[in-house]
């Protein structure tokens, strides 16, 4: 249980850090990321993009690890 909670906290922390990075870049250059109105100061849009990106990357990492461990046997 502690491993799961540690992984969940790490995942959420990384998504927040990445969302802050996206939000800061969007504020500095609003045309950089299409479809988001950074003039309105929407951190939630940056967080949704961050969550989606990290969820996709982590899912692909697990699939790659699963298949690489199967091929080793």
N, C-alpha and C positions, 0 to 999 in steps of 0.2 A: 504494500500500500504506500509506503514511504517513497519508493522509487517512482510510482505513478504520480504522486503529488509533486515530487521534485521535477519530473519531466513536464507536468502541466504548468507549474509555476515558471519554469524556464521558457516554455513555449509562449506563454502569455507575455512574459517580460520581453522576449525577443520581438514579438509582434508589436508591442507598444513602442519599443525603440525604433523599429523599422517604420512604424506609422509616424513617429515624430520626424524621422528623416524625410519621408515622403511629404509630410505636411510642410516642413521647412523649405524643401525644394519647390513645392507647389506655390508657396507664398512668394518665394524669390523670383520664380519664373512661371506664372500661371498657365502659359501655353505649353508647358512641358508635358503635362498630363491632361489628356483630353477628357471631356465629359464631367469635369469636377470644377465647381465654382469656388476657388480658393479665396476669392475676395470676401466671401461670406464667412471665412474662418471655420470651415467644416473639418474638424479633426475626425469626425465619425466616418467621413468618406475615405480619408487616408487610412484609418484603422481597418475599414472593410477591405480595402485593396491590400493592405498588409496581411490581414488574416487569410484572404483568399490565396495570396502568393505563397505564404508559409505553409498553408494546408496542402497545396498542390505539391510543393517541393518535398515536404515531409512524407507525403503519400508515395511519391515516386521513389524516394530514398528507401522506404520500407520494402517496396516491391523489388527494387534492385537488390537489396540485401537478402531478401527471401529467395530470389532466383539464383543469386550467386552462391548461397549456401546449399541449395539443391544441386547445383552443378558440380559441387566439390565432392559429392558422394558418388 
